[in-house]
């Protein structure tokens, strides 16, 4: 029996994984930015970064798991939401819909 007071609305399991992310915004100046992942599922990613992404931005990203046992995770996605961190106005929480993975 579960002690949850809600019905789970997600179609895919979300994993908590904290690792380095390098990303570029498509159709921009080509600069790389960095973030730290928080959650990952089959269709989405949550990360923290010091760059203010805008809703609708399309990005290319590479997650580099620690150690040599796993290969990098390469994907493309679209920013759904960006919020400012409560304790640091130079840090942003970003929700991304994954549109392509390889």
ROKOL-334680 format. One record per residue: x, y, z of N, C-alpha, C, O, CB in turn. Coordinates in steps of 0.2 Angstrom, whole numbers, plus 2048, in hexadecimal, padded with zeros to 3 digits. Glycine has a CB too. Layout:
N
XYZXYZXYZXYZXYZ ...
This chain:
102
8047FA8008008008008048068008098078047FB800806 80380B7FC8068117FB8048168007FE8178018068147F4 80881B80380682080780582780380682C80680A82180D 8058277FD80582D7F97FD82F7F97F982B7F980782B7F1 7FD8367F97F68397F97F483B7F27EF83F7F17F683F7FE 7F78397ED7F683B7E67F78357E17FA8307E37FB8417E4 7F48367DB7F58327D67FB8347D27FB83A7D07EE8317D2 7FF82F7D08058317CC8038337C57FF82F7C280B82B7CC 8058387C380383B7BC8088397B780683A7B18018427BC 80E8377B88138367B481282F7B081082B7B381A8367B7 81482F7AA8148297A681A8257A681A81F7A581282B79F 8208297A88268257A98298277AF82882C7B382B8287A3 82D8227B28308227B88368287B88398287B383481B7BA 83682C7BD83B8317BD84182F7C284082D7C88388387BF 84782F7C084D82E7C48508347C68518397C28528297C0 8528347CC8568397CF85E8387CD8608337D085583A7D7 86183C7C986883B7C786B8427C78698467C38688377C0 8718427CA8748497CB87B8487C787F8447CA87584B7D2 87B84B7C188184B7BD8828517B987D8547B88818447B9 8888527B688A8587B28868577AC8868527A88918587B1 88385D7A988085E7A388486479F8858697A287985F7A3 88686279988886879488386878F88086478C88F866791 88186F78E87B87078987D87678488087B78787587078C 87A87677E87A87C77A87387D77886F87977787E87A774 87188477786B88677586B88676D86F88976A86988D777 86688276A86688276386588976086188D76386187D760 86788A75A86789175786989775B86689C75A85F891755 86E89675F87189B76287889C76087B89A75B87089A76A 87C89F7658838A076388889A76488E89A7638868A5768 88589476688988E76688D88D76D89088876D88E88E761 88C89277189089177888D88B77C88788A77C88F89877C 89188877F88F88378488E88578B89188A78D89587D784 88988378E88788479588787E799887878796880888795 88787F7A08878797A48828797A987F87E7AB88E8787A7 8808737AB87B8727B087C86B7B48818687B28748727AD 87886A7B98788647BD8718617BC86C8647BE87A8657C4 87085B7BA86A8587BA8678567C186B8567C686A8517B6 8608567C185D8547C785984E7C685A8497CA85885A7C9 85484E7C18508487C08508477B885284B7B484984A7C2 8508407B785083E7B084A8397AF84A8347B385683C7AE 84683A7AA8418347A88428337A084683679D83A8377AA 83E82F79E83E82D79683C83379283E83478C83A827795 83983879583683E79183884479383784979082F83D790 83C84579983E84B79C84484B7A08468467A283884E7A0 8468517A284C8537A684B8597AA84885E7A78528537A1 84D8597B084D85F7B48548607B685885C7B884985D7BB 8578667B585D8687B785E86F7BA8598737B98628687B1 8648707BD8658777C086B87A7BC86F8767BA8678777C7 86B8807BA8708837B687188B7B886C88D7BB86E8837AF 87688E7B68778957B88758997B287789F7B287E8967BA 8728967AC87089A7A686989A7A68668957A78748977A0 8668A07A585E8A07A585C89E79E85B8A279985C8A87A6 85A89879D85789579785089879784C89979C85788E797 84D89979184689B79084289678E84489178B8468A178A 83B89679083689178E83689178683689678382F893790 83788B78383788A77C83E88977983E887774833890779 84388B77D84A88A77A84B88277984987E77D84F88C780 84E88177385087A77285787977385B87E77184E87976A 85987477686087377886286C77685E867775861874780 86986B77586C86577487086477B87486977D87186576E 87085E77E87385D78487785778487585278186E85D78A 87C85678988085078A880850792883854795887851787 87E84A79487F84979B88584479C88583F79887984579E 88A8467A08908427A188F83E7A88918417AD8968467A1 88D8387A888D8347AE8948347B18998337AE88A82D7AE 8948347B889B8337BB89E82C7BA89A8277BA89A8357C3 8A482C7B98A78257B88A78237B18A48277AD8A38207BC 8AA81E7AF8AB81C7A88A68167A68A78137A18B281A7A7 8A28147AB89E80E7AA8988107A589580B7A289B80B7B0 8958167A58908187A189281D79B89682179D88A81A7A5 88F81C79589182179088D82779188882779588F81E789 88F82D78E88B83378F88483278C88382E78788F83978B 87F83678F87883678C87883C78887984278B873836792 87683B78287584177D86E84277B86B83D77987A840777 86C84877B86584977A863850778868854778860847780 85D85177585B85777385485977785185477985A85876C 85385F77984D86077C84A86777C84E86B77884E85F784 84486877E84186F77E84087178583D86D78983B86F77A 84187778784087A78E83987B78F83687F78B84488178F 83687879482F87979682E87E79B82988279B82C872798 83387F79F8328847A58398857A883D8817A982D8817AA 83A88C7AA84088E7AE83E8927B483A8967B38458927A9 8418907B983F8947BF8468967C384B8937C283B8907C4 84689C7C684B89E7CA84C89A7D18478997D484B8A67CB 8528987D38528947D98518997DF85289F7DF85A8927DA 84E8967E484C89A7EA85289E7ED8518A37F08488967EE 85789A7EE85D89C7F286289F7EE8688A17F185F8967F6 8628A07E78678A27E38648A57DC8628A17D886C89D7E2 8648AB7DC8618AE7D68658AD7CF8638AF7CA8608B67D7 86B8AB7D086F8A97CA86F8A27C887389F7C58778AB7CC 86A89E7CB8698977CA8628967C885E8997CA86B8927D0 8618927C285B8907C08598897BF85E8857BE85A8937B8 8538877C18508807C084D8807BA8488847B884C87F7C6 84E87B7B684C87A7AF8498747AE84C86E7AF85187C7AA 8428747AB83F86D7A983F86D7A283E87279E83886D7AC 84286779F84386679883F86079683F85B79984A865796 83B86179083885B78D83D85878884085C78383285D789 83F85278984484F78484084D77D83B84A77D847848787 84384F77884084E77184484976D84184776884085576E 84A84876F84F84376B854841770857845773852846765 85583A77085A83777485E83377085C83076B85883477A 86583277186982D76D86E82A77287282676F86D831768 
